[in-house]
């Protein structure tokens, strides 16, 4: 049985980390016509304007804890784990990310629930990637031409529950939140993921980004991604008439087509090469999650337990250390915020 993801609810978070439940993500505007009719001539869009990333600001997943404080446990039932989408996606993609980095996760058990958080100490997201994405998203979500890029600092998020089967044993329940790019319309509330890449979905993206794209979309309950293609500083191979840093194409990508397409691209690259490296798979990601969560469950067995789990890179094992000092701030936020 595959992992099941259910959308529990939505909320908005302001720049002061205050949250308002039951408010939806933004809806795609009329520019979705370029997705519905690919024959329409696409206007070049300058995406190089740099603006602050409003998705940042949370060190200890404060907003989902505030949501649970206000709304209580879904169906009055505690999950096994609470985390955020970035953490659960990181675990599923272990061993197959573009640059396998050192990882460090904070673990705290409180009132029978284990809270997980990937430390930001080793994250290397660059401002360029975030800023180009923000301008791209603005093109599809603005409600008027006067709306400022970056908005008013409001971050729109959803809360999800993942049910992770374990054979004949009771499945794990994982509650988490993640920022939502958009919904297709208010009636369907279909989630949409917006991504923009230099050169679009070229071979590099299929080799190094496809695993993360799939799992991030999966844990966001996103059936369809919108992929934007942009030029770089001096990218001229599409046309000499397209300016640098310009969005020149958008296309739909069905999430469930990503694994098979990535595998086919991998086979083309390898050709007749003997003993080719393994390509990522959905089954491998599910296995990583089950094994990791089992490890955490067997480690944090008593309320108040504080641990740090770390690994140095690809194929290295998790190192488990009891560490109250490193977890102290995370623990403080949880104890202050959470319902008993």
Secondary structure, DSSP 8 states (H G I E B T S, - for coil): ---EEEEEEEEEE-TTS-EEET----B--GGGHHHH-TTS----EE-------TT---SS-HHHHHHHHHH-SGGG---SEEEEHHHHHHHHTTT-SSS---EEEEEEEETTEEEEEE-GGG----HHHHHHHHHHHHHHH-SSTTS-TTTTS-EEEEEEEEEEEETTEEEEEEEEEEE--EES-TTT--EEEEEEEETSS-HHHHHHTHHHHHHHHHTTTEEEEEEEEE--SS--SS-TTS-TTEEEEEEEEEGGGHHHHHHHHHHHHHTT-TT------HHHHHHHHHHHHHHHHHH--STT-EEEEEE-STT---EEEE-HHHHHHHHHHHHHH---
